[in-house]
């Protein structure tokens, strides 16, 4: 990329967004959002329903349950819960996008789990830490369903195993998931138990350019100027790229707390622009004494599972192995 083409590259155009004078964002996407489908009729992977869990912020979770529920001697077998945080680049996609709806339905069906997908607020209208607050609210709401004997959400009360909850996040959703797992240690979640976390292609960064950022500077999917633009849109004023919202090393002071996390699985690809930051994140976990499994494939790029069905299947299999 020549010096001139650096100047000519418009990251907002690449991301298909316009930033308005009032700071809000217009997202120029043509796809329709997917409505929930609460009817578990044959032929469907999963049934889903939306629940507003915070009237003030408008926070909605979408719950997915498999169409076919396994049973043991006439009683329904209890299913693990996945608190799911989708990848949005902080700015781009809500949880009811077709891609996320499809992947949550597949997860519920293939892994035989209850998925609670969090439709966290998007930047720039809502800067960090709003997304962290929404994830924690969702986790505390799940706990509440376990102890609310009269008004608990039936799909959780009737089918879920509250002692086996997993936090699974993709891209910036993995960043959110890590923060939620860490913050949840300040709360009594009983009887809910976080049994592990899966961080898929966690989206982190920092002020210093890494090797993978320099070698993938003009990556067709995740060029560095677009990544810079996304961080600029989500970080609150006065917060730079070395703050823990962005840079995993910002968590170094919380090493003792990180050590209390349960099992973690981190998945990434060698061709990902931010893979070096993902490796830093793995080091942070390992150095704190976390039981962390890192699975990095040299071939692959950020979001490959969205365009390569075989990678989507491989991802589900890795999650299944981890849960079981």
N, C-alpha and C positions, 0 to 999 in steps of 0.2 A: 504494500500500500504506500503510495507516494505521499509526501507531505501535503500536497494539494488535495488528494482524495480523502485524507484524514479530515480536512476541513469540509469537504463536500458531503461526507457521510452524515445523514440526519438520523440519530438513534430513535427519535420518536416516530419517524416515518417507518423505520425498520420494525418497530414494535406495533405499528398500526394504531397509534394513539395521537391525540392532540391535547396539549396542556392549555387550558383556557385561562384567560386573564385573572379569574378569581382563584386560580390554583387547582381547580377541579380537573378531571380528565375525561375526555370523550374517547371511548373505545370503539373503533370502527370494525367490529366483527359481525360477520353475516349470520353466524349460526344461532338458531333459536335455543333458549334455555329449556331444560327437560323438567317436566312436572313430575312430582312423585306418583307412584302407582301402587296403591296399598293392597291391591288384589293379588294374592299368591296363586294365580291360576296356572295349570300345567303348561309347560312350554316356555315359561318365563324363568330367567335365572333367579330373580329375587323380587320381593315386594318391598316397597319403600314408602315412607311417610315423613312429612316435615313437621317439626315442632318448634315453636318460638319459645326459647328458654330464657330470654331476657327482653322484657317489653321495652325497657328504656333504650337499649342499644339496637333492638330489632334482631338480635342474634338468633339464627335458626340452625338447628341440626337436622340432617336427613338420616333417618335410620333405615338400614337395609337388613332384611332377614331372608335366608334362603327359602325358595319356594318349597323345597322338600326338607322337612325337619326330621332329623334322625330320632328314633325312639328306642328306649330300653323297656321291655315288658310293660307296654301301654303307657309309660310316662315319657315325656319328651326329654331327650338328653340335653343337658345344659351346654350352651355354646359359649366359647370365648368371645370377649368383646374387643373390637378394634376401634380405638379412637383415631380417626383418620384425618390427616391434615394435607390437603392437596397442594400441588405446586401451582403458583399463580404469578411468579416473579414479583410478588407483593402487590402488583398493580393490575394484572391483566384479566384473570378468569375467576368468576365466582365458583362455588362448589357445585352448582347445578348446571355446569357446562356439560355437553354431551360426552366429552372424553372422561371427565371425572365420574359421571353417572355410570358410564360403562365399566370403568375399572372398579368402582365400589360394588356394583352388581356381580361382577366376576369374582371379586374377592369373597363376598358373602356366599356365593354358590360353590366355588371351587374349594374354599378353605373351611366351609361350613361354620361360619362365624356370624355374629351380629356386628355390623359396621355402623358406627356413629360418625358421620361425616360433618365436619364443622364448617359452616359457611361464614368464616371469619371476615371481618370488614377489610376492604382493600384500601391501599394507599393510591394516590396522594391525599384523598379526602380524609383518610384516617391513617395517621403516621404511626410508626412503632412508638410505644409498646401496645397499641390497641389489639393487634393480632395475638400477642401473648396473653392479654387479658381475656380475649374471647376463648382461647384454647383452655385456659384454666377454668373459666366459667363452665365450659362444656364438661370438663372432667369432674368438677364438683357437682354438676347436675346429674351425671351418671351415678355418682355415689349416692345422691339423694334418692334416686329411684329405688335403690336397694333397701333403704330404711323407711320409705314412705308406704306404709301398709294400705292406706286408703286411695291415694292418688298416684301411685307409681305408674310409670309408662308400662303398659302390659307386655309389649314385645321384649322389654328388658326384664321385667319381673317374672314373666312366664318362661322365657327361653334362655336367659343369659346366666353365665357362670361369673359372678362378680369377683371371684378369687383369681380369675385369669383375664386380666385386661392388658392389652398391648397398645402402646402409642406408636403409630406408624405415620411418618411424614415423608413427603417427596419434595425435593428441591428446597424452596424457602419454607415449605411445610415441615421439612426435617429440622430446620433452624427453629421454627415455632415449637415443634414437638420436643426438642431438647430443652428449651426454656420451660415448657409446661411440666416435663418430667422433673426438672430440677426444682421448680417452684412448688410442685406438689409435695415435696419432702417437708414443707413447712405446715402441712395440713394433716389431720387425722382422716384418712380416706376409708377407714374400716366401715363395712366389710369389703370395700373395693380394694383390690391388690394389683399394682402394676407389676406384671410378671416379666416385662422386657420391653425394649424399644427397638424399632427398625428405622434407621435413618438412610433414606435412599437418595443418593446424589445431593447431600446436604449443601445448601447454598450459603456460603460464607465468603468473606473477602477481607481486604485490608488496604492500607495506603500503599504499601510496597507492591510493585508488580512482580508476580511470580513467573517462573519458567513457563508454566502451562498457559498463563495469560499472554505472555509475549509470543509463544509459538502458535497460539490460536487467536491472535489479535483480531483477524478478519474472518473468524469462523462464521459460516453462513447462518447458523442457528443462533449462536450466542457470541457475537463479536464483543470485544471488550467495551467499546463505547456504549453499547446497549446496556451492558451490565452496569456501567458507571451511571447511566441515566436511571436505571431502576433503583439503585441505592440512593441516588439523589432524591428520588420521589418518595422513598419510604422512611428515610432517617429524619428524625425531628431536628429542628433548628439547634445549632450548637453542638451536634453530635457528629463526630467524624468517623471515617472508615475503620479506625482502630478501636472503636468502642465495641463492647461485647455483643451489641445487637448485630454487628457485622463480622467482627474478627474473633474467632474462637479463643485466641490467646487472651482476650479481655476477661475470660472466666478464670484465669490462673489463680486469682485470689480466692476462688471458691473451691479449691482442690479437695478439701476435706468433705465438702458437701457433695461434690461430684462423685467421690469415692462411695457414697451411699446409694448411688444408682444401681439398679439391677443389671441383668444381662443386656448387652447392646449389640446390634448387628449394623454395620455401616457398609453400604454397597455403592460402588462408583465405577467409572470407566476412564481409561487412559486418555481418551480423546476429548474429555470434558474440559472446557476452558478453566473451570475452577477446581480441577482435581487436586492441585497442590494444597489448596485450602482444606479440602476434604481429608487429605493425609495429615495435615496439622491438627484437625479435629480428632482424628483417630489417636494421634500422639497424646493430645490433651487427656482423652479418656484413659488410655493405657497408663500414662504417667500418674494418673490419680488412683490407679489400682482397679479400674472398672474391668469386669469380664467382657471384653469387647472382641468381636469377631469381625475382621475386615475382609470384604470380598471385592477386589478390584480386578476388572477384566481390562486388559490392554486395549482391546478393540471396543469401540463404542463411544457415544457422545451424549451430551445432556439431552434427556427426553427421548432417547432411542426407542423406549418401549411404546411410545405413541405411534411410531411409524413401522416398527418391526414386531409383528405378532409373536415371533419366536422368543424375543427378549421379554415380552409381556408374560409369556408362559414361564420362562426361566425365573423371572422375578417372583411370580406367585409361588413357584416351587421352593425358592430360597426362604420365603416368608413361612411357608408351610413347615419346612424343616426346622426353622427357628422356633415356631410355636409348639411343634410336637416334640 
